[in-house]
Amino acid sequence: MSDSRVVYRDQRGREYVSVPLPTHEVTDPVPLNARHAGKRPTKAPVPFYEGTDGAELAAQPRSHRRRWSDAQWVAFEEQRKAEVEESQKDFPVAAALVIKPRDP
């Protein structure tokens, strides 16, 4: 009867027997030189927007608002009012599609 286990030998001559992994565990390959860098990936900072486009200003982080000029605040408020007006005008639309089989 042959031994089905594989034996590995390192540079110093030590022998290691391969052990099958349990099938109920999920393992991910990790490089040997990997290290834990942090819990969350860092986000690239959003550059400060100098323009007066309301849609772009609405997408900016809230922390940028303290540096906005008066013109940027006016554009932001106009964009906000336009969005509110559009949402009030937007009525729900329903569509139905009926497919009937062809008679042979």
Secondary structure, DSSP 8 states (H G I E B T S, - for coil): ------EEE-TT--EEE-----TT-------TT-----SS----------S--HHHHHHS-GGGGGG--HHHHHHHHHHHHHHHHHHHH---------------
